[in-house]
Amino acid sequence: MGASVASALARRGVDGIVVVDVDLAGVYASSELNAGGARATWWQRVNVEACRLTLDFFREHAEAFSFRELGYLWLYDDADLYARAVERRTLQNELGLGVEALSVAEIAEHSPILDRNLTELVGATFSPRDGLVNPNAVRAWYRRDAEERGVVFLNRHYLSGVETALASAAGGSARRIRSVALSEIIAGVADEAGALLRLLTTHRVPSEFAVAESSLECETFVNCLGAWSPLLSAKIGVRDVTEPVRRQISLIDVNATDLAPGVEPETLGMVVDASGLYLHPDGAFFLAGYSPPGDAPGYDFSYDGQAFFERELWPRLAHRSSSFERCGHVRGWAGLYAVTPDCSGIVGGVAGFTNLYEAHSFTGRGVMQSYAVGRELASLIVDGCYETVDLSPLTRERFADPNRWIREDLHI
Ligand SMILES: Cc1cc2nc3c(=O)[nH]c(=O)nc-3n(C[C@H](O)[C@H](O)[C@H](O)COP(=O)(O)OP(=O)(O)OC[C@H]3O[C@@H](n4cnc5c(N)ncnc54)[C@H](O)[C@@H]3O)c2cc1C
């Protein structure tokens, strides 16, 4: 998100942009650990519009981003939920998504990989404009585009403090960000990943790192710290509602001879099962994820491995598809969702500050909104208003009034 905002600002002719990141390789960044799903099929207008604009951008660079418009097939076993999904098609299709409602009989015809226990379903939606993308290629594009326009990326720089000042000498309570303090990691330890995690979670640079302290004056500051954004908010007295929540993904190996007749993995997009499991082909394997509802918030990157696969994935896969009866766990990983109370992102200027902006906490949809958010936030910063997609519903001020929440139920 930081690279997207920087690229969009630079394209508007802003100079002197610096992106600060403690680890541009993204060992603990959600952007490097996600599932590569890209869809505009949401239930809230602002999310549909932001994702649709981003999907248009992915389509334009389809080859570079390995963007495949293979659709999302979403299965329902709850009649009320399905009725809402069918009702939300009005909005989605008004915005050009062409979402179809499928009967139970049509599901198997549509996706022969689904051949078990379909009678317990009540229907499905299929959204043909959605698909799969290589998120690392997208991130690399933003970064390269920004660099070509003069943006400086400071790697291994930890933002350790923020200095604020009153915005005007004439009084008033509005503040501005004056400068940020940086700790540059100039020499590391053997277990660098572990030390980075300790640094990010405890907010103290481990003594095993040699650091050089410096600071940067800021005319404008944008908080794009993802799941780590609350730590920064706490430093400047902004009450944050974001919670980091662990999400696990596994790669699964299926023997080609075990696939049910008619199954062609290369034509399959994302399948979201009624159980909450999601699945799509990923190179030689399948990628599947599931978010146990009770997972407690925290900065937890541990992956439960084979146990996760056996406990959460395999039973759900084999329940819906004979192709997964004899599949095997290959490997997997865990990353963080930055979750808000209404499961929508936080974007905009921060009240009480004249030069503080933010774009973070996208729950499970940062990649698929990344282009629109970067472009629109740049417009807000430079011109004072959004240009194409009105992101103002995503302001953090909405949390003061539950009627203004952008409740997004269609998340996985
Ligand atoms: C398992 C999983 C599956 C997902 N699936 C999808 C999907 O299919 N589609 C989709 O669109 N989204 C998905 N997401 C969500 C998506 O990955 C995120 O919304 C998105 O990557 C967030 O990007 P970001 O730039 O806001 O945060 P990040 O990518 O986390 O970037 C934040 C950066 O801030 C840096 N940082 C933090 N604190 C400091 C500090 N004090 N000083 C300096 N640097 C700091 C970190 O190093 C990091 O690089 C998934 C996420 C997970 C975990």
The ligand as a Gaussian input file, in Angstrom:
#p B3LYP/6-31G(d) Opt

LIG

0 1
 C       -3.065000     -15.317000       4.717000
 C       -3.505000     -14.055000       4.040000
 C       -4.272000     -14.133000       2.873000
 C       -4.671000     -12.966000       2.231000
 N       -5.326000     -13.074000       1.044000
 C       -5.588000     -11.955000       0.329000
 C       -6.127000     -12.049000      -0.986000
 O       -6.358000     -13.132000      -1.489000
 N       -6.339000     -10.885000      -1.655000
 C       -6.080000      -9.650000      -1.107000
 O       -6.331000      -8.623000      -1.746000
 N       -5.585000      -9.543000       0.146000
 C       -5.321000     -10.660000       0.861000
 N       -4.788000     -10.553000       2.118000
 C       -4.641000      -9.233000       2.714000
 C       -3.505000      -8.455000       2.105000
 O       -2.341000      -9.243000       2.041000
 C       -3.268000      -7.202000       2.948000
 O       -4.481000      -6.490000       3.092000
 C       -2.245000      -6.287000       2.299000
 O       -1.102000      -6.998000       1.909000
 C       -1.878000      -5.175000       3.260000
 O       -0.865000      -4.381000       2.672000
 P       -0.246000      -3.213000       3.513000
 O        0.725000      -2.525000       2.634000
 O       -1.360000      -2.441000       4.136000
 O        0.497000      -3.928000       4.744000
 P        1.887000      -4.803000       4.739000
 O        2.062000      -5.522000       3.455000
 O        1.834000      -5.598000       5.984000
 O        2.979000      -3.680000       4.831000
 C        3.254000      -2.992000       6.032000
 C        4.736000      -2.706000       6.056000
 O        5.021000      -1.888000       7.195000
 C        6.317000      -2.225000       7.663000
 N        6.428000      -1.725000       9.025000
 C        5.624000      -1.994000      10.082000
 N        5.986000      -1.270000      11.163000
 C        7.043000      -0.516000      10.775000
 C        7.838000       0.474000      11.429000
 N        7.586000       0.872000      12.675000
 N        8.858000       1.050000      10.734000
 C        9.084000       0.711000       9.435000
 N        8.346000      -0.200000       8.766000
 C        7.342000      -0.804000       9.428000
 C        6.381000      -3.737000       7.516000
 O        7.724000      -4.164000       7.422000
 C        5.606000      -3.946000       6.194000
 O        6.477000      -4.042000       5.088000
 C       -4.359000     -11.699000       2.789000
 C       -3.603000     -11.615000       3.958000
 C       -3.166000     -12.789000       4.566000
 C       -2.340000     -12.675000       5.811000

